[in-house]
Amino acid sequence: MNWDNMPLVVILVLSVIGNNHSVSLAVSALLILKLMGLATWLPSIETYGLNIGITILTMAVLTPLAQGRISIGDMMVAIKTQTGLIAIIVGVLVSWVATQGMYFLKASPEATTALIVGTIGGVCFLHGLAIGPLIAGGVVAMIINVLNSFKQ
């Protein structure tokens, strides 16, 4: 194993210490691919992994609908409540913020590295979820835009 793998090994150790199985599994899979000489797959994982992950996450969220545990009637009742209306508004806003984050991260590699470090810390030690970089990127983009508006 070479020194290029050391950041992944450190993240693996931190995820084991932090008892975060998702990160441990993800890092282990990446290390195995690299050690087996299958590093040519990494660009495809980088390119398509996020979309595949979001698709799987969306499937998990929609599964109660597919299983019939949530009906149209249940949905109509839920959206008529204060909590339901707030949830809809927040869902729309967070979705938009995550989209802004995706564009920002593609355009700002230096921010990507910092957000990944922050997300790893949150996932490993605060038992957060690894979806943080998109939303965090959107929040950073919004803050940068506000700060830039004061410069003008």
N, C-alpha and C positions, 0 to 999 in steps of 0.2 A: 504494500500500500504506500502511495506517495503522499507528499505534503498537501497536494491539491484536495485530497479527501478529508483533511483535518477539520475544516469548518463543518462538514457533515458529521464527522465523528463527535465533535463538540456538541452539536445540536442533538445528536442521538443520546449522548450522555445526559445532557440537560433534560431532554424529554423523558428519559427513564427516571431521573431523579424527581422530576415534576410529575411523574406518573401519568403522562399524556400519551395514550396508546396510539392516537391518530398520527401524531408527529413521529413517534417511534417507528410506526409502520411505514410512513411515507419516506422517512430518511433511510430506513433499512432497504426499502425497495430501490431507491436511487443508488445507494452504495452497492447493492448487489448487481444492478445493471452496469455500473462502472467497473466493478471488479471482474465481471464476466466478459468484459470487452464489448458490451452493448451500448456504449456511450453514444453511438450514432442515433439511438432512440430518444436521447434527451431533448434535442431541438423539437421533435414532434410532441413530446410530453409538454414542453414549454408552450408550444403553439396551441395545442388542442386541449391540454389538461384542464385549463380553467373552464372552457365551455363544457367539457365532459363532466367535470365536477359540479358545475352549476345545474346541469341537466339532471344528474343523479340527486342532488339536493332538492330540486324542484319535484322530482318524482316522489321523494320521501315525504315532502310536505303535502302532496296531492293524494297520497295513498289512502288516507281516511275517506276521501271522496270516492275513490275507486272501490273501496271496500263497503261503501254504503253506510258508513258510520256517521257521515255528515250529509244531510240532504239539502236540497235547494231551500226548503222551508227553514231549516236551521240557519242557513246562511242569511236569509232575509230577516229573521229575528235578530241575528247577531249584528247586522249592519244598522239596525234601528236603535241600538243602544249607544250610550255615550262612549263606552269602551270600544265598541265596534267602529264608530265613526272616527275616533282618534286613531285606531289601528289602521284604518284605510288611509287616512292622511299621512301617518307616519310611514306606512308601507310604500306609498307613492314617493314620498320625499327620500327615503333611504334608497330606494331603487334608483332614483335620479342621481343621488350623491354617489352611489357605487359606480354608475356609468361615468360620471365625471372623474372618479378615481381611476377607472380603467384607462381613459384617455390620458390623464395626467401621468400615470405610471409609465405608459408607453413613451411619453415625451420627456420624462425626467428620470433617467436611470439613477442619478445620485439619490433621489428621493426614494426610489424603489429599494435600494440597499438599506437605507435607514428604516424604512417602514417594515422591511422583512425582519430586521434585527428587533424592532419594537414588537412586532407580531409574535416572533419566536419567544420573546420574553413573556408576553401576555399569555401565550398558549402554554408554555412550560410551567410558569409559576403562578398564574392566576386562573388556570384551567379555562382560558378563553378558547375561541374557535379561530381557525386559520383563515376564515373569510375576512378577517380584519383589514388586510391591505387594501382591498378595493374601497371599502367605506372610509378607511383612514386616508387613503389617497384623495378621495373626494373632499373630505374635510380639509386636508392640507391645501388642495387646489382652491377651495373657497376662501381659506384664510389668506393664501398668497394673492388671490384676486382682490380681496379687501385691502390688504396692505399696499398692493400696487396702485389701487385707486387713490390712496392718500398721497402717493408720490407725484401724481399728476396735478 
